[in-house]
Amino acid sequence: MTTPTIDSVAGATAVPALYRVSALFYGFLRMWRGWKVVLPLLLANALIQACLTLIPVGAGFSAVFLVTVFVSAVLFIVVGAVLTAACLEVAMGSVQVEQIGARLQSNLGRFSIAIVALAIVVLVGLSFYTWPGLLLAALAPFVTLAAMDGAGNPLKANFKVIAARPVRWFFTMLVMGVIALIVWVLMAVNGFFVPSWVGSFAACFAGGLLLWWWQSTLALIYRSVR
């Protein structure tokens, strides 16, 4: 006799053997399948982002400041694309560089549009208050995965996954929210006590690890439906 999962209790379709009670737990275990690709990338990104903080940008929106922000944003998109492509493979098995390269070649443009649009929407929500921005982010956790997976309409695919796994989505977002709050406090402490570039490196690397874990978890839920 099998033990029912949260999803089966909620009346969703049967879940493939990608996770059981905790998608976050299995996401953490399976994320390391792609460590040879993702871990060096996160280290390199953290180092470059830390070095960017050492550049004197001057006062206001100077040209140097704008170039620095642009480089940082492009790095974020590239790292996010590789990480997301790896997480889609992690959910199903081993990670091969060739597979990631093929995904990036086919869907990098779609992913870039999706992540920029999502960032703008969330930032607009945050400009009103904290909760609208967080709610908008929670309503679109699978958009970037769907974009990298080649979905014609990533937002529609996102809502299909939520509709198929509503209870799983809710509890996963809730736990992620609690973790995010704890990490936010730790980041504030890190920024106060740790020197500039060292603190930046630590924050970027820790943030990258966290996003890797979360995206791997979301990829398991996404793959259980699509």
C-alpha positions as CSV (number, residue, x, y, z in Angstrom):
1,M,0.0,0.0,0.0
2,T,1.5,3.3,-1.1
3,T,1.4,6.5,1.0
4,P,-0.6,9.3,-0.6
5,T,1.3,12.5,-1.4
6,I,0.0,16.0,-0.9
7,D,-0.8,16.1,-4.6
8,S,-2.8,12.9,-4.7
9,V,-4.8,13.9,-1.6
10,A,-5.6,17.2,-3.4
11,G,-7.0,15.2,-6.3
12,A,-4.2,16.0,-8.8
13,T,-3.0,13.6,-11.4
14,A,-0.5,10.9,-10.4
15,V,3.0,12.3,-9.7
16,P,5.9,10.6,-11.4
17,A,8.7,9.5,-9.1
18,L,10.4,12.9,-9.0
19,Y,9.7,13.8,-5.4
20,R,7.6,12.5,-2.5
21,V,6.5,14.4,0.6
22,S,8.9,17.3,0.2
23,A,9.8,18.6,-3.3
24,L,12.3,21.0,-1.6
25,F,14.1,18.1,0.0
26,Y,14.3,16.1,-3.3
27,G,15.3,19.3,-5.1
28,F,18.2,19.8,-2.8
29,L,19.3,16.2,-3.3
30,R,19.0,16.2,-7.1
31,M,20.4,19.7,-7.7
32,W,23.9,18.3,-7.2
33,R,23.6,16.2,-10.4
34,G,24.6,19.4,-12.2
35,W,27.4,20.6,-9.9
36,K,30.1,20.3,-12.5
37,V,28.3,22.9,-14.6
38,V,26.5,25.1,-12.1
39,L,28.9,25.4,-9.2
40,P,31.9,26.8,-11.2
41,L,29.5,29.2,-12.9
42,L,28.1,30.5,-9.6
43,L,31.7,30.9,-8.3
44,A,32.7,32.8,-11.4
45,N,29.6,35.0,-11.3
46,A,30.1,35.8,-7.6
47,L,33.8,36.8,-8.2
48,I,32.9,39.0,-11.2
49,Q,30.0,40.7,-9.4
50,A,32.3,41.3,-6.4
51,C,34.9,42.8,-8.7
52,L,32.3,45.2,-10.2
53,T,31.7,46.7,-6.7
54,L,35.4,47.8,-6.7
55,I,34.9,50.0,-9.7
56,P,34.6,53.7,-8.8
57,V,31.3,54.7,-10.4
58,G,31.1,58.3,-9.3
59,A,28.0,60.2,-8.2
60,G,24.6,59.7,-9.7
61,F,23.8,57.8,-12.9
62,S,27.2,58.2,-14.4
63,A,28.2,56.3,-17.6
64,V,30.4,54.0,-15.6
65,F,27.6,53.2,-13.2
66,L,25.2,52.4,-16.1
67,V,27.8,50.2,-17.8
68,T,28.4,48.3,-14.5
69,V,24.7,47.8,-13.9
70,F,24.3,46.5,-17.5
71,V,27.2,44.1,-17.2
72,S,25.8,42.8,-13.9
73,A,22.3,42.4,-15.4
74,V,23.6,40.5,-18.4
75,L,25.6,38.2,-16.2
76,F,22.5,37.5,-14.1
77,I,20.5,36.6,-17.2
78,V,23.3,34.3,-18.6
79,V,23.8,32.6,-15.3
80,G,20.1,32.2,-14.8
81,A,19.7,30.7,-18.2
82,V,22.5,28.1,-17.7
83,L,21.2,27.3,-14.2
84,T,17.6,26.9,-15.5
85,A,18.7,24.7,-18.4
86,A,20.7,22.5,-16.0
87,C,17.7,22.3,-13.5
88,L,15.4,21.0,-16.3
89,E,17.9,18.2,-16.9
90,V,18.5,17.6,-13.2
91,A,14.8,16.8,-12.8
92,M,15.0,13.9,-15.2
93,G,18.5,12.5,-14.7
94,S,22.2,13.3,-15.4
95,V,23.3,16.7,-16.7
96,Q,25.2,16.9,-20.0
97,V,26.9,20.0,-21.3
98,E,25.6,19.2,-24.8
99,Q,22.0,19.1,-23.5
100,I,22.4,22.5,-21.8
101,G,24.0,24.0,-24.9
102,A,21.2,22.7,-27.1
103,R,18.6,24.3,-24.8
104,L,20.4,27.6,-24.7
105,Q,20.8,27.7,-28.4
106,S,17.1,27.1,-28.9
107,N,15.6,29.1,-26.0
108,L,18.0,31.7,-24.7
109,G,16.1,34.5,-26.4
110,R,12.7,33.3,-25.1
111,F,14.2,32.9,-21.6
112,S,15.8,36.4,-21.6
113,I,12.5,38.0,-22.5
114,A,10.6,36.0,-19.9
115,I,13.0,36.8,-17.0
116,V,13.2,40.5,-17.9
117,A,9.5,40.8,-18.2
118,L,9.0,38.9,-14.9
119,A,11.6,41.2,-13.1
120,I,9.8,44.3,-14.4
121,V,6.4,43.1,-13.2
122,V,7.7,42.1,-9.8
123,L,9.6,45.4,-9.4
124,V,6.4,47.3,-10.3
125,G,4.6,45.3,-7.7
126,L,7.3,46.0,-5.1
127,S,7.1,49.7,-5.9
128,F,3.6,49.8,-4.5
129,Y,4.4,47.6,-1.4
130,T,6.2,44.5,-0.5
131,W,3.3,42.1,-0.6
132,P,2.1,42.8,-4.2
133,G,5.6,42.2,-5.5
134,L,6.0,38.9,-3.6
135,L,2.5,37.8,-4.6
136,L,3.3,38.4,-8.3
137,A,6.6,36.4,-8.0
138,A,4.7,33.6,-6.2
139,L,2.2,33.4,-9.1
140,A,4.8,33.0,-11.7
141,P,7.4,30.5,-10.4
142,F,7.5,28.3,-13.5
143,V,7.6,31.0,-16.1
144,T,11.4,30.9,-16.6
145,L,11.4,27.1,-16.6
146,A,8.7,27.0,-19.3
147,A,10.5,29.5,-21.4
148,M,13.8,27.5,-21.3
149,D,11.7,24.4,-22.0
150,G,10.5,26.0,-25.2
151,A,6.9,26.6,-24.3
152,G,5.1,28.9,-26.8
153,N,3.4,30.7,-24.0
154,P,5.4,30.4,-20.7
155,L,2.9,32.2,-18.6
156,K,0.1,29.9,-19.7
157,A,2.3,26.9,-19.1
158,N,3.1,28.3,-15.6
159,F,-0.6,28.5,-14.7
160,K,-1.2,25.0,-16.0
161,V,1.4,23.7,-13.6
162,I,-0.1,25.6,-10.7
163,A,-3.6,24.3,-11.6
164,A,-2.3,20.7,-11.7
165,R,-0.4,21.0,-8.4
166,P,-2.2,23.8,-6.4
167,V,-1.5,22.4,-2.9
168,R,2.1,21.6,-3.7
169,W,2.6,25.0,-5.2
170,F,1.1,26.8,-2.2
171,F,3.1,25.0,0.4
172,T,6.4,25.2,-1.6
173,M,5.9,29.0,-2.0
174,L,5.1,29.3,1.7
175,V,8.3,27.5,2.7
176,M,10.4,29.4,0.2
177,G,9.0,32.7,1.6
178,V,10.0,31.7,5.1
179,I,13.5,30.8,3.9
180,A,13.7,34.0,1.9
181,L,12.9,36.0,5.0
182,I,15.7,34.3,7.0
183,V,18.2,34.7,4.2
184,W,17.2,38.4,3.9
185,V,18.1,38.9,7.6
186,L,21.4,37.1,7.2
187,M,22.2,39.2,4.1
188,A,21.6,42.3,6.0
189,V,23.9,41.1,8.8
190,N,26.5,40.1,6.1
191,G,26.3,43.6,4.5
192,F,26.8,45.3,7.9
193,F,29.7,43.2,9.3
194,V,31.6,41.9,6.2
195,P,33.8,44.2,4.1
196,S,32.6,45.4,0.7
197,W,33.9,43.0,-2.0
198,V,34.1,40.0,0.4
199,G,30.5,40.6,1.5
200,S,29.4,41.0,-2.1
201,F,31.1,37.7,-3.1
202,A,29.5,35.9,-0.2
203,A,26.1,37.3,-0.9
204,C,26.2,36.5,-4.6
205,F,27.5,33.0,-4.1
206,A,25.0,32.2,-1.3
207,G,22.2,33.7,-3.3
208,G,23.2,31.6,-6.3
209,L,23.2,28.4,-4.3
210,L,19.7,29.3,-3.0
211,L,18.3,30.0,-6.5
212,W,19.9,26.8,-7.7
213,W,18.1,24.8,-5.0
214,W,14.8,26.6,-5.6
215,Q,14.9,26.2,-9.4
216,S,15.8,22.6,-9.0
217,T,12.8,22.1,-6.7
218,L,10.5,24.0,-9.1
219,A,11.8,21.9,-12.0
220,L,10.7,18.7,-10.3
221,I,7.2,20.1,-9.9
222,Y,7.2,21.4,-13.4
223,R,8.4,18.1,-14.8
224,S,5.8,16.1,-12.8
225,V,3.2,17.9,-15.0
226,R,4.9,18.6,-18.3
